[in-house]
């Protein structure tokens, strides 16, 4: 039996059924984050690093809970229901130039559950 990954809407906090929502991140903001990080002086203080730009956050939303945004890169939750699908999506996303400017690792660790100690 394959474990099904559940997605919860960041806005209404209810589960998202297939074809009723996406997991998305602002691709332009992720690119901006990478540019800012590349321009930041190295060797800064911990406080300066913490005050700097943060990676772009991935969130899951129902279609009805968020306005359409052409800057957001989205993956339908129906394509992220199994660990195999999550791994395939990760491979696809890694090909995007802006992807390293996101917090996808947070998604992977949260959805891995008990596997996060491997």
C-alpha positions in Angstrom: 0.0 0.0 0.0 1.4 3.4 -1.0 1.3 6.2 1.6 -0.7 9.2 0.4 0.7 12.6 1.2 -1.9 15.1 2.6 -1.7 18.8 1.7 -3.3 21.4 3.9 -4.3 24.9 2.7 -2.1 27.6 4.2 -5.1 30.0 4.1 -8.1 28.0 5.4 -6.2 25.2 7.1 -8.4 22.5 5.4 -7.1 19.5 3.4 -6.8 20.0 -0.3 -8.4 17.3 -2.6 -7.0 16.4 -6.0 -7.5 19.1 -8.6 -8.6 21.6 -6.0 -5.3 23.2 -5.2 -1.6 23.6 -5.8 1.7 23.8 -4.0 3.4 27.0 -5.2 6.2 29.5 -4.8 7.0 32.9 -6.3 9.7 32.1 -8.9 10.6 35.7 -9.4 11.1 36.3 -5.7 13.3 33.2 -5.5 15.4 34.6 -8.3 15.6 37.9 -6.5 16.7 36.1 -3.3 19.5 34.3 -5.2 20.7 37.6 -6.7 20.7 39.3 -3.3 22.5 36.4 -1.7 25.2 36.5 -4.4 25.7 40.2 -3.8 25.8 40.0 0.0 29.3 40.4 1.4 30.8 37.3 2.8 31.9 37.1 6.4 29.0 39.1 7.8 27.8 38.8 11.4 25.2 36.2 12.3 22.7 39.0 13.0 23.3 40.5 9.6 22.8 37.2 7.9 19.5 36.6 9.8 18.3 40.1 8.9 18.9 39.5 5.2 16.6 38.1 2.6 15.0 34.7 3.2 14.4 31.9 0.7 11.0 32.0 -1.0 8.5 29.9 0.8 6.5 27.1 -0.8 2.8 26.9 0.3 -0.2 24.8 -0.5 -3.5 26.6 -1.3 -7.0 25.8 -2.5 -7.7 27.4 -5.9 -10.5 29.4 -4.2 -8.3 30.6 -1.3 -5.7 32.5 -3.2 -5.7 34.9 -6.1 -4.1 33.9 -9.4 -0.5 35.0 -9.6 1.5 34.6 -12.8 4.8 34.9 -10.9 4.0 31.8 -8.9 5.2 28.4 -10.1 2.7 25.8 -9.1 2.4 22.0 -8.9 -1.1 20.4 -8.6 -1.4 18.5 -5.3 -2.6 15.5 -7.3 0.9 15.3 -8.7 2.5 15.3 -5.2 0.5 12.5 -3.4 3.2 9.9 -3.2 6.9 9.9 -2.2 7.7 8.8 -5.8 5.8 11.8 -7.2 7.5 14.1 -4.7 10.9 12.8 -5.7 10.1 13.2 -9.4 8.8 16.8 -8.8 12.0 17.6 -6.9 14.1 16.4 -9.8 12.1 18.5 -12.2 12.2 21.6 -9.9 16.0 21.2 -9.5 16.3 22.1 -13.2 14.9 25.5 -12.7 17.4 28.3 -12.3 15.5 29.9 -9.4 14.8 26.8 -7.4 17.8 27.1 -5.1 16.2 30.3 -3.9 13.3 28.5 -2.3 12.7 26.5 0.9 11.6 23.2 -0.8 13.8 21.4 1.7 11.3 22.4 4.3 8.5 20.7 2.3 10.6 17.5 1.8 11.4 17.2 5.5 7.8 18.0 6.6 6.4 15.4 4.2 9.0 12.8 4.9 7.7 12.4 8.5 9.5 9.5 10.2 11.9 9.2 7.2 13.5 12.6 8.1 16.1 10.9 10.4 17.7 9.0 7.5 
